[in-house]
Amino acid sequence: MTKNNEETSVESEAKTSQEIEDEERKTPFQMSFQRFMKNKLAVVGVVVLVLMVLMAVFAPLLTSHDPTKSDLMLVENKPSAEHILGTDGSGRDNFARLLYGSRISLIVGFSAMLFTLFFGIVTGAAAGYYGGKVDAIIMRIADLIYALPFFVLALTIIAIVEEVTIGIFVTIIAITTWPNLSRIIRGSFLTLREQEFILSAQSIGANDFRIIFKHFIPNTMGPIVVNATLMMATMIIIESGMSFIGMGIPQPTPTWGNMISEAQSIRILRDHPEAWLPPGLFILVTVLSINFIGDGLRDAFDPKSGDN
């Protein structure tokens, strides 16, 4: 018995040492991916978001109705075999608008996130790396935007523009929301600026562009990815909120926010929940799934944050 126990302990020690070696061979990305996959809510969030994207992409296969075509003979019809979610106040099919609206809402959220990411990284990198007057000018502009309430600033710009298109709407959101990410990038750059590997790169004559993109950006990728994910959820909420009050993407273009605007009528709110409840639930589920993904990425890139 003693001999068997000794053999078992030797085997377990060998396995443990092998596992340690395997762990040491893994790249930081592989370790982060492993931690992410252990987060069940984050994985569920990915699955739900993928389903939403597939639903948006294959909308023409899921419905034969035109989401912008009105039929005054079918105004506010109840759900039926022909119209699964009934029709809206203009006789347009609610189910078709829900599917095609997911395209606009997701495109606006993703595009606005990319634009904000671009503005935030460029301004934050410049402020954190160069410091001095460059930092002071960029941060004062950010303070100016912070001083004005977001909706007031966004609504003012929208009121000036003659026609609000998706491109213009995305640009307005990006222009008014970049300061938060810019401050995060700036703080990370200020922390890294005095690190030895940065000073070494500067001492051998590496140019600013190479130092920023070869050394700074990779070391701030964690906060960038996490904030970009969470920003996308915020952008979808912003689009829905502004479309709800009639200052977002104009009708008849279908968006989830435009569909919820039907609920401004007490009669629709009470008698036709099929007109506004599905898009509301889609916004809720999509935003929650993106937030779960963001939390999973945060814990994956920074394991200590999950212990706090």
C-alpha positions as CSV (number, residue, x, y, z in Angstrom):
1,M,0.0,0.0,0.0
2,T,2.8,2.4,0.9
3,K,4.5,1.7,-2.4
4,N,1.4,2.4,-4.3
5,N,0.8,5.7,-2.5
6,E,4.4,6.7,-3.2
7,E,3.9,6.0,-6.9
8,T,0.6,7.9,-7.0
9,S,2.2,10.9,-5.3
10,V,5.1,10.8,-7.8
11,E,2.7,10.7,-10.7
12,S,0.7,13.6,-9.3
13,E,3.8,15.7,-8.8
14,A,4.9,14.9,-12.4
15,K,1.5,16.0,-13.7
16,T,1.6,19.1,-11.6
17,S,5.1,20.0,-12.9
18,Q,3.9,19.3,-16.5
19,E,0.9,21.6,-16.0
20,I,3.1,24.3,-14.7
21,E,5.4,24.0,-17.7
22,D,2.3,24.2,-20.0
23,E,1.1,27.3,-18.2
24,E,4.5,28.9,-18.6
25,R,4.5,28.2,-22.4
26,K,1.2,30.0,-22.9
27,T,1.2,33.5,-24.4
28,P,-0.6,36.3,-22.5
29,F,-3.4,36.2,-25.1
30,Q,-3.9,32.5,-24.5
31,M,-4.1,33.0,-20.8
32,S,-6.5,35.9,-21.2
33,F,-8.7,33.8,-23.6
34,Q,-8.7,30.9,-21.0
35,R,-9.9,33.3,-18.3
36,F,-12.5,34.7,-20.5
37,M,-13.9,31.3,-21.4
38,K,-14.3,30.5,-17.7
39,N,-16.7,33.4,-17.3
40,K,-20.0,31.8,-18.2
41,L,-21.9,35.1,-18.4
42,A,-19.4,36.5,-20.9
43,V,-19.7,33.4,-23.0
44,V,-23.5,33.6,-23.0
45,G,-23.1,37.3,-23.9
46,V,-21.0,36.3,-27.0
47,V,-23.6,33.7,-28.0
48,V,-26.5,36.2,-27.7
49,L,-24.6,38.9,-29.6
50,V,-23.7,36.6,-32.4
51,L,-27.4,35.6,-32.7
52,M,-28.3,39.2,-32.9
53,V,-25.8,39.8,-35.6
54,L,-26.9,36.8,-37.6
55,M,-30.5,37.9,-37.2
56,A,-29.6,41.3,-38.7
57,V,-27.5,39.9,-41.5
58,F,-30.1,37.3,-42.6
59,A,-33.2,39.6,-42.1
60,P,-34.3,39.2,-45.7
61,L,-34.5,35.4,-45.2
62,L,-36.6,35.7,-42.0
63,T,-39.2,38.0,-43.4
64,S,-40.6,38.9,-46.8
65,H,-42.1,42.3,-45.7
66,D,-40.5,45.7,-46.5
67,P,-39.8,47.5,-43.2
68,T,-40.4,50.9,-44.8
69,K,-43.5,50.2,-46.9
70,S,-46.7,51.7,-45.5
71,D,-50.2,50.3,-46.0
72,L,-52.9,52.5,-44.6
73,M,-55.4,49.5,-44.8
74,L,-53.3,47.7,-42.2
75,V,-52.8,50.4,-39.6
76,E,-52.2,49.1,-36.1
77,N,-53.3,45.5,-36.9
78,K,-53.0,42.9,-34.2
79,P,-50.5,40.0,-34.5
80,S,-51.6,37.5,-37.2
81,A,-50.1,34.7,-39.3
82,E,-49.2,37.3,-42.0
83,H,-47.8,39.9,-39.5
84,I,-46.3,38.1,-36.5
85,L,-46.0,41.3,-34.4
86,G,-48.8,43.2,-36.0
87,T,-48.3,46.5,-37.8
88,D,-47.5,50.1,-36.6
89,G,-49.3,53.3,-37.0
90,S,-48.3,53.6,-40.7
91,G,-49.2,50.0,-41.5
92,R,-45.6,48.8,-41.6
93,D,-44.8,45.2,-40.4
94,N,-43.4,45.3,-36.9
95,F,-41.5,42.1,-37.2
96,A,-39.7,43.3,-40.4
97,R,-38.9,46.6,-38.7
98,L,-37.5,44.7,-35.6
99,L,-35.2,42.6,-37.8
100,Y,-34.0,45.4,-40.1
101,G,-33.9,47.8,-37.1
102,S,-31.3,45.5,-35.5
103,R,-29.0,46.3,-38.5
104,I,-29.2,50.1,-37.9
105,S,-28.9,49.9,-34.1
106,L,-25.9,47.5,-34.3
107,I,-24.2,49.5,-37.1
108,V,-24.7,52.7,-35.2
109,G,-23.4,51.2,-32.0
110,F,-20.3,49.6,-33.7
111,S,-19.5,52.5,-35.9
112,A,-19.9,55.1,-33.2
113,M,-17.6,52.9,-31.0
114,L,-14.9,52.8,-33.7
115,F,-15.1,56.5,-34.3
116,T,-14.9,57.3,-30.6
117,L,-12.1,54.8,-30.3
118,F,-10.2,56.6,-33.0
119,F,-10.7,60.1,-31.5
120,G,-9.9,58.8,-28.0
121,I,-6.7,56.9,-28.9
122,V,-5.3,59.7,-31.1
123,T,-6.0,62.5,-28.5
124,G,-5.2,60.4,-25.5
125,A,-1.9,59.1,-27.0
126,A,-0.9,62.6,-28.0
127,A,-1.7,64.1,-24.6
128,G,0.0,61.3,-22.6
129,Y,3.1,61.0,-24.8
130,Y,4.0,64.6,-25.5
131,G,2.6,66.2,-22.4
132,G,3.2,70.0,-21.9
133,K,1.2,72.3,-24.1
134,V,-0.2,69.4,-26.2
135,D,-1.6,67.8,-23.1
136,A,-3.0,71.1,-21.8
137,I,-4.8,71.9,-25.0
138,I,-6.4,68.5,-25.5
139,M,-7.5,68.2,-21.9
140,R,-9.0,71.7,-21.9
141,I,-11.0,70.8,-25.0
142,A,-12.1,67.6,-23.2
143,D,-13.1,69.7,-20.1
144,L,-15.1,72.0,-22.4
145,I,-17.1,69.0,-23.8
146,Y,-17.5,67.6,-20.3
147,A,-18.9,70.9,-19.0
148,L,-21.9,70.6,-21.4
149,P,-24.4,67.9,-20.8
150,F,-24.2,65.3,-23.5
151,F,-27.8,65.4,-24.7
152,V,-27.8,69.2,-24.8
153,L,-24.6,69.3,-26.9
154,A,-25.8,66.4,-29.2
155,L,-29.3,67.9,-29.7
156,T,-27.7,71.3,-30.5
157,I,-25.6,69.8,-33.2
158,I,-28.5,67.8,-34.6
159,A,-30.7,70.9,-34.6
160,I,-28.1,72.7,-36.8
161,V,-27.7,69.8,-39.3
162,E,-30.3,69.9,-42.1
163,E,-30.7,66.2,-42.4
164,V,-29.6,63.5,-39.9
165,T,-28.1,60.5,-41.7
166,I,-26.5,57.5,-40.1
167,G,-23.0,58.8,-40.9
168,I,-23.8,62.2,-39.4
169,F,-25.4,60.7,-36.3
170,V,-22.4,58.4,-35.7
171,T,-20.0,61.4,-36.1
172,I,-22.0,63.5,-33.6
173,I,-21.9,60.7,-31.0
174,A,-18.2,60.2,-31.5
175,I,-17.4,63.9,-31.2
176,T,-19.4,64.3,-28.0
177,T,-18.2,61.1,-26.2
178,W,-14.4,60.8,-26.9
179,P,-13.1,62.6,-23.8
180,N,-13.7,59.7,-21.4
181,L,-11.6,57.3,-23.4
182,S,-9.0,59.9,-24.1
183,R,-8.5,60.4,-20.4
184,I,-8.1,56.7,-19.8
185,I,-5.5,56.4,-22.6
186,R,-3.7,59.5,-21.4
187,G,-3.5,58.1,-17.9
188,S,-2.0,54.8,-19.2
189,F,0.5,56.6,-21.3
190,L,1.6,58.8,-18.4
191,T,2.2,55.7,-16.3
192,L,4.2,53.9,-19.1
193,R,6.2,57.0,-20.2
194,E,8.8,56.5,-17.4
195,Q,9.1,52.8,-17.8
196,E,12.6,51.4,-18.6
197,F,11.6,49.8,-21.9
198,I,10.2,53.1,-23.1
199,L,13.3,55.0,-22.1
200,S,15.4,52.3,-23.8
201,A,13.5,52.7,-27.1
202,Q,14.0,56.5,-26.9
203,S,17.7,56.1,-26.2
204,I,18.3,54.1,-29.3
205,G,16.6,56.7,-31.5
206,A,13.3,55.0,-32.2
207,N,10.8,57.6,-33.6
208,D,7.7,58.7,-31.8
209,F,5.3,56.7,-34.2
210,R,7.2,53.5,-33.6
211,I,7.4,54.0,-29.8
212,I,3.6,54.7,-29.6
213,F,2.4,51.8,-31.8
214,K,5.1,49.3,-30.9
215,H,5.3,49.9,-27.1
216,F,2.5,52.1,-25.8
217,I,-0.6,50.8,-27.6
218,P,0.1,47.0,-27.0
219,N,0.5,47.7,-23.3
220,T,-2.7,49.6,-23.1
221,M,-4.7,47.2,-25.3
222,G,-6.5,45.7,-22.2
223,P,-8.2,49.0,-21.1
224,I,-8.9,49.9,-24.8
225,V,-10.7,46.7,-25.7
226,V,-12.7,46.7,-22.4
227,N,-13.8,50.3,-22.8
228,A,-14.5,49.8,-26.5
229,T,-16.9,46.9,-25.7
230,L,-18.7,48.8,-23.0
231,M,-18.9,51.9,-25.2
232,M,-20.8,49.9,-27.9
233,A,-23.5,49.2,-25.4
234,T,-23.7,52.9,-24.4
235,M,-23.9,53.9,-28.1
236,I,-26.9,51.6,-28.7
237,I,-28.7,53.1,-25.7
238,I,-27.9,56.7,-26.9
239,E,-29.2,55.9,-30.4
240,S,-32.4,54.4,-28.9
241,G,-32.9,57.3,-26.5
242,M,-32.5,60.0,-29.1
243,S,-34.6,58.1,-31.7
244,F,-37.3,57.8,-29.0
245,I,-37.5,61.6,-28.6
246,G,-37.4,62.0,-32.4
247,M,-33.9,63.4,-32.6
248,G,-32.1,60.3,-33.9
249,I,-32.3,58.4,-37.1
250,P,-35.4,59.7,-38.9
251,Q,-38.5,57.7,-40.0
252,P,-39.1,55.6,-41.9
253,T,-35.7,54.0,-41.4
254,P,-36.3,51.3,-38.8
255,T,-34.4,51.3,-35.6
256,W,-35.2,49.9,-32.2
257,G,-35.5,53.4,-30.8
258,N,-37.9,54.5,-33.6
259,M,-40.1,51.5,-32.8
260,I,-40.2,52.3,-29.1
261,S,-41.2,55.8,-29.9
262,E,-44.6,54.3,-30.8
263,A,-45.1,53.8,-27.0
264,Q,-45.4,57.6,-26.5
265,S,-49.1,57.1,-27.2
266,I,-50.9,55.9,-24.1
267,R,-53.3,53.9,-26.4
268,I,-50.4,52.0,-28.1
269,L,-48.7,51.5,-24.7
270,R,-51.8,49.9,-23.3
271,D,-53.4,48.1,-26.3
272,H,-50.5,47.2,-28.5
273,P,-47.5,46.0,-26.4
274,E,-46.4,43.9,-29.5
275,A,-45.4,47.2,-31.1
276,W,-42.9,48.4,-28.5
277,L,-42.1,45.5,-26.1
278,P,-40.0,43.4,-28.5
279,P,-37.6,46.2,-29.5
280,G,-37.3,47.2,-25.8
281,L,-36.4,43.6,-24.9
282,F,-34.0,43.4,-27.8
283,I,-32.2,46.6,-26.5
284,L,-32.1,45.2,-23.0
285,V,-30.8,41.8,-24.0
286,T,-28.2,43.2,-26.4
287,V,-26.9,45.8,-24.0
288,L,-26.7,43.2,-21.2
289,S,-24.8,40.7,-23.4
290,I,-22.3,43.4,-24.4
291,N,-21.8,44.4,-20.8
292,F,-21.3,40.8,-19.8
293,I,-18.6,40.5,-22.6
294,G,-17.0,43.7,-21.3
295,D,-16.9,42.4,-17.7
296,G,-15.4,39.1,-19.0
297,L,-12.7,41.0,-21.0
298,R,-11.9,43.1,-18.0
299,D,-11.4,40.1,-15.8
300,A,-9.5,38.3,-18.6
301,F,-7.0,41.2,-19.2
302,D,-6.8,42.1,-15.5
303,P,-7.3,39.1,-13.2
304,K,-6.8,41.2,-10.1
305,S,-9.9,43.3,-10.9
306,G,-12.1,40.2,-10.4
307,D,-10.7,39.6,-6.9
308,N,-11.6,43.1,-5.7
